């Protein structure tokens, strides 16, 4: 039987640009998250290893301890941040050119909440990123409670001749789950800002987590169905796993959280894929972590094995990834 390829983000970009486009991940120090800095909550999402988000970069003087937010009126470290952006992009793109013959790039503002800063800072960073050689666009990871109409309007203007994506963590459409994971915003908030982003003509990627506390498979599929209905253009699926130095690790130690099994994850993933509109591309099928910080489940340690098992199961549906 000939297997049908699941429509991937790579397929989408190749169709659009005629060659493979490489995402270049960027972390700019000085950015944080309103769920960590106390604006919305403290401590962050229960699964988030907050430490991993800024210390190594924030040790870079003079940015140590400096954090932006939406009310910031000035940013004395903008030049330093622009330098960081250039250094990270140049080194990563050079490696991708050398090792893979890469010709085109999408700059991916990945870590932190990348719209949680004054618009002037965002404009400077986005404009600089788009000016690098062979950059076709941006992908900006953020939270739905940290975008403004002004920012979306600016991105919409950029999207007239560049590929602009905004990535939102949806995770679940159940508010009781969002409260349980200390997400700090409601499902309605995500729905509103995804729909607004679409009304500005932007491309939207939604992140979904399967295996959140107390969620049944039908709840997980309700989240998928809603995300597709809100108009997302691309999706990243993740299993919830427990890492050290998180609130979830404490819940797990107390026996209050039981991670999803690999078999259950694959079942809900396949069901979600089968509900997915064909034009919605898949950017991520699963996630894991191979270092000592992973506490559970152990199947999240080996990404290659996860993908093999997913493909084995997809094959029974006539699909491949
Ligand atoms: S929104 Fe992202 S960065 Fe902020 S606490 Fe949650 S997972 Fe961490």
Boltz pocket constraint, residues with backbone or C-beta under 6 A from the ligand:
constraints:
  - pocket:
      binder: B
      contacts: [[A, 33], [A, 34], [A, 35], [A, 36], [A, 43], [A, 44], [A, 45], [A, 48], [A, 49], [A, 50], [A, 53], [A, 112], [A, 113], [A, 143], [A, 169], [A, 182], [A, 183]]
      max_distance: 6.0
